[in-house]
Amino acid sequence: MNAPRHLILADGDFGPMTSKTANSIIRYQPDRVVAVLDRQLSGKTVQDVLGFGGDTPVVASMAEGLALGANSVLVGIAPQGGRLPEAWREWLREALEAGCGVVSGLHTFLADDPLLAKAAREHGGTIVDIRRPPADLPVASGLAKQVDALVVLTVGTDCNVGKMTAQLQLVDKLNASGVKTRFVPTGQTGMMIEGWGIAVDAVVADFIAGAAERITVQGAEGADVVLVEGQGSINHPGYSGVTLGLLHGSCPDAMILCHQASREYIGDYRNASWLKIPPLSQYVKWYEEFGSAVHPTKVIGIAMNTYDLGEAAARKACDDAARETGLPCTDPVRFDPAPLIGAIAKAHASKRMG
């Protein structure tokens, strides 16, 4: 089977903070991206929009993207609620009728859409709904406590602060150092990159921790270190349930706290002073206390997202966080990830010694 060559659909939302799925595929699988569809930005390159990604073009129509050789259309945004924008149905039908595959991480399952299912069936296209959960998930029973590997969970001060990206920046370097490390995806973007996992935010609430437990145990097979992708934030009014399910299901030995340095308020609630992001030291206390209620765990480092800051401000943000928390801190995309690598290596050695 030929490798997918994606036309990424991000119409009206292609940007550094509004198209997480698109941006991550471009960063970690650039050779699979033919173009991005966004009518407002057509004529630009992804480098122009994101600051990385090279000369991959942004196009204005499905036909233009398909003409560049795309054999797959990947839905590159995950809007609040995960629903398919109505205007995109015709574009996806066009792609399916051209024999393309469609890959989606939306909560709306495209394979259940009669128009799209008919187009796929009649023209040989395929639809993959990444977020569709397995049907046989268990209630968590503490199995993740028993794995030999060091389990490291990323946790955050908010959604979309870099929990997945931080870990993907660490995996290759840990493996290169001789520490057998596996990334465990718990969201649609990580699953698209790694080719496995469970999108825990689409799981019925009773089974979120069970889903986290299953893939943590699976990821630990043959590994020294397991990096479990975190979701949401413990004090996010919309998504804290997923955060807590992951925390208790994966039973992490250690955690890396992720934060965007310039962000002051949680998510889409920017005008609500009661949702101001508290100090990082408060998050360290919360995550350690809530996590240790099930399995002893410690925050071992801070991953700082500084993409929108100048060099001096970015380094100051990392220094300030390290001083406040007493923990190593770096931006693992922008700067040397060695402080976090060292923290994980130290925690791994400590677990091995018992």
N, C-alpha and C positions, 0 to 999 in steps of 0.2 A: 504494500500500500504506500502511495506517495505521501511524503510529509506534508502537513497542512501549510498552505500559504494564505495567511489571513488578510482579509480586508476588515479592519476594525471599525465598528459602527459606534460613533460617539457624537452624533450630530447635536450641536448646540451646547455641548458640555465638555469638549476636549480642552483640558488645561491641567496645570500642576496639581490642583486639589479636587477637581471635579470628575476625573476619569481614572480612578485608581486601577481598575482592571486593565484598561488600555495601556496605561503608563508602565505597569509592571511587566506586561508581555513585551512591550517595546524595550524595556531595560534588560530583561533576562532571556528573551528569545528573539532578538532583533532579526535574525536570519529568516524567521517565519512570517515577518510582517511585510506585506506588499504596499499597503496604503492605509490611511485613516480617512473615514468619511465624516466630514463636518462642513456643511455648506457655508457657515460663517467664516471659516478659516481656510477655505480652499485656495490653493496657490502657494500656501506656505509649506514648509517642511516640518516634521516633528521636532527637529532641532530648534526651529524658530519658536515653537510653542512651549516645549518642555525644557529646553536647555540641554537635552541629550537626545540620542536616537538618529543622528545623521540626516541624510537627505531623503529619507522616506517621505513621499508626498502626502499632502492632505488634499482629498478630492471632494467634488461636489455632488456626485451621484453614484448609485450602485453600478450603473453601466460603465462608468469611467474606471471604477475599481476593478470590476471583473475583466475589463480589457487589459489590465496590467498583469493578468495571470493568476488572480486569486481563485483558489478552489475551496475556500472556507470563509464564512462571515462570522466574526466573533463579536458578540455584544460587549462593548468595552466600557460600559458604565453600570453602576449599581445604584440607581436612585433610591431615595427613601421609600421603603415598602417593596422595592424590587419589581415594580410593575413595568410592563412593556409600553412605551409610548405608542399611542394608536397609529401615528403617522408612519411608524416603522414597519407595520405589518405588510404593506405592499412592497416595500424594499426587500423584506425577507422572502416574500413569495417569489419575487423576481429572481433572487439568488437561488432558491430551491428549484425553480423551473429551469435554471441554467445548469442544474446538476450539482450545485455546491452543497457542502455541509454547512450547518449552522450550529454554533456553540454558544450557549447562553448560561449566564449565572443568575438570571433574574428569579424572583420568587414565583412569577407567572411562568408556568411550564409551557413552552412553545409547542411541544409535541402534543399537547392537549387542545391546541387551537385548530378547529376544523379546517380553516383555510390553509394553514401552513402544513398540517398533516396531509391534506389532499395533494398539495403541490409536491411534497417530498415523496409520497407514495407513487405518484404518476410520472415523476421525472428523475427518480433515482437519487434524490438528495437525502441527506440525513440530518436529524435534529438531536443534539445532545444537550439535555438539561442538567447542568453540573450540580445544581442545588437539590435535585430530587434525592431524598434520603433513602437508605436501605429500609426494608420493611421489617427487619428482625432485630432491631436494636434493643439492648437490655437496659434495665435499671442498673446504675452503677453499684458495684459491690466491693470496691477497694482493690481490684486486681492490679491497678497501676502502682500500688505501693510495693509490689513484689518484684518489679523488674530490676535487673542488675544495672542497667544503664542509668547514668545521671539524667534526670528529666528536668529540662529547663523550659519554663513557660514565659513568654513575653506578656507583660501586663501593661496597661496604659492609663493615662490621665484622661483619655477621650478616644473616640473612634478616629481612624485615619490619621494616626500620628506616626506610623512606621513600624508597627509590630512585626509584620511579615517581612518587610524590607530589611530590618535590622538582622533578622535571623538568616535570611538568604545571603547577606553580606558575610556572615560568619561560617556558613557550612563548608565552603571550599577551603578556607584557611585552616579550619580545624582538621579536616580530612588530610590536607597537605602536611600538617604537623604530626600525623600519625594517630590522631584521635578519630576513630571511626564514628562519624556523626551523620544523623539522618534528620531531615526536616519533615515535620508532621503537619500537613495542611488541614486547617479547619474552616477555610472559607473558599469561595468559588475561584478567586484569583490564584491562590496557592495551588489549588487542585489543577487548574489549567496548566500551570508551570510544571508541577511534579507528576501529574497523571494519576493521582490517587488521593484518598482522603475523604472526609465527610464535611459538608457545609453545615456546621452545627446550628446556625441561626435559622435553618429550615426544619429543624427537628422538633417534634412535640416536646413540650417543656419537661415532662417526666423522664425523657430519655436523652437530654442534652449531655448530662454527666456520663451516662452510659456510652454515648457515641464517642466522647472524649477518651474515656477509658479504653474502648476497643482500639482506636487508632494509635493511642500511646503505646499500648502493649504490642501492637503490630509493628510500630516503628522501632521499638526497642530490640527486636529480634536481630542479633548479630551486631548491635551498635554499642559503642562506649557512651555516647551522648545522644540524647533525643531532644531536639528543639521543637517544642510544640507551639504552633502559631496561636497567639492570643486574639481576643475579639473584645471590642467595646471597652468599658471602664466600670469599675466597681461602683461609682456614683453617678453613672449615666442613667437618667430617669427612663430612657427607652430600652436600653440594651444591657443593663446590669445583670439581668437574669442569665444571659448567655455567658457573660464574664464569670459569674459565680459557678455555673455549670462546668465550665472548662477548668476552673481552679480546683474544684473538688473532684472532678472526674479524672483529670490527668495526674493528680497527686504529685505536683512538682517538688523536687528537692531544692530547686533554686528558681529565682525569677529575675528577669531583666525588665526594669521599668522604662517605658518609652514615653516621650513627651515632645511636643513641638514647642520650641523655645518661645516663639512669638505669640502663642495662643493663650488667651486669658479666660475665655469662656468655653463651656462645653457645647460642642456640636452646633445645632441650629438655633440655640437659645441665647444668642449673643447679647440681647438686650435685657436679660434677666440676671440681676445682680446675685440672686440666690443660687445661680449656677456658675459662679466664678470658680475657676480651677484653684483648689487650695494648694499649699506648699507641697513640694515633692516629698518632704519628710513625712507629711501626713499620709500620703499614698503608701509609702514604705510601711508605716505602722498598720494601715488598713489591710494591705495585701498579706502581710505576715500574720496578722491576727486571724483574719478570715480563712486563709489557707491552712494555717496550723491547727485550726479546729478539726481538721480531718487528717492532715499529714504534716509533720514538721517541715517548714520551708522558710527560706530567707531571700530577700532581694540582694543580689550580689553585684549589680551594676546598673548604670543609667545609659540608655541609648537616646541621644538627643537629636531631634530633627531640626536642622538649621537651614533648610534649603532657601528660605527667603531672607536670610540675614547676610550682611557683609562679613568678611573674614574676621575682623577684630571682634565684632559682636557675637559671632558664632563661637569663637574660642572662649570669650568671656562667659557665655551661657553655660558651656561645658564646665569651666572652672568654678562658676558659682554653684552649679548643681553638685559637683564633687565636694565642695566645701560645706554645703548645707547638709548633705546626707552622709558624708564620710565614705562614699562609695566611688569607685572608678567610673568616669563618664567620658564618652566620646560620641561624635556623630560618625557611625560606622560606614556611611556612604561617602561623606566628604573628607573625613580624616582617617588616620590609622585606627583600625578596629582593635589593635593590640590590647588596650585596657580591658575590653570585654573578653577577648580570647584568654587573657591571663586569669581573669576571674572565673571563667568556666573551667579552665585547666586546674585551678586550685580547688574548686568545688568537686571536680571529678576525682582528684587525688584523695581528697578528704573522705569521699564516699567509699572509695576502694579500700581505704585503711580501716573503715568501719567506725 
